[in-house]
Amino acid sequence: MKFRPLHDRVLVKRVKEQTKTAGGIIIPDTATEKPSEGKVIAVGPGTRDENGKTTALDVKKGDRVLFGKWGGTEITIEGDELLIMKESDIMGVLA
């Protein structure tokens, strides 16, 4: 199934966090928080201004982004847990 976000929405897949500390301590799943880092899977065409002109988004497919802890709406597509969020919910792109 293909999914295409509309307007200024972005489809993001969370990146798994490390389950082991630098000292070798293994952190159980119940003690970890959901990561606030992800990879952009798809982006919408952008927002429209008063004249109807589309303004493209700053993020693009493949970018690694940081977003707020409670940002986005969780969905499942073909068994993958993904997030749909507005571009304004994204705090930045990791270089």
Rosetta blueprint (number, residue, H / E / L):
1 M L
2 K L
3 F L
4 R L
5 P L
6 L L
7 H L
8 D L
9 R E
10 V E
11 L E
12 V E
13 K E
14 R E
15 V L
16 K L
17 E L
18 Q L
19 T L
20 K E
21 T L
22 A L
23 G L
24 G L
25 I L
26 I E
27 I L
28 P L
29 D H
30 T H
31 A H
32 T L
33 E L
34 K L
35 P L
36 S L
37 E E
38 G E
39 K E
40 V E
41 I E
42 A E
43 V E
44 G L
45 P L
46 G L
47 T E
48 R E
49 D L
50 E L
51 N L
52 G L
53 K L
54 T E
55 T E
56 A L
57 L L
58 D L
59 V L
60 K L
61 K L
62 G L
63 D L
64 R E
65 V E
66 L E
67 F E
68 G L
69 K L
70 W L
71 G L
72 G L
73 T E
74 E E
75 I E
76 T E
77 I E
78 E L
79 G L
80 D E
81 E E
82 L E
83 L E
84 I E
85 M E
86 K E
87 E H
88 S H
89 D H
90 I E
91 M E
92 G E
93 V E
94 L E
95 A L
